[in-house]
Amino acid sequence: MSSIELKNKVYKELESADDYLLEEILGLIDIESKKKEIVKIPDHYKEALENSISQIKSGNTIPNAEVEEKYRKWLYK
């Protein structure tokens, strides 16, 4: 289907769309248009990430299975 055919089909569907669908479509368009934006990561997130990477490199980690078991015991006490 060509771009023009797709646009015509979308226009036709929009004419009968309810408010909910229109809001969903606008949300999708907004998300897609923001994909091209550059996101600035706050400094405190960068610091936390650097700290985490440092912990991983130094071997200061806990296996996921161990964490799950710990919380499973805690939840079902």
PyMOL commands that set and color helices and strands:
alter all, ss='L'
color gray80, all
select helices_A, chain A and resi 3-15+19-34+43-57+64-75
alter helices_A, ss='H'
color red, helices_A
deselect
rebuild
show_as cartoon
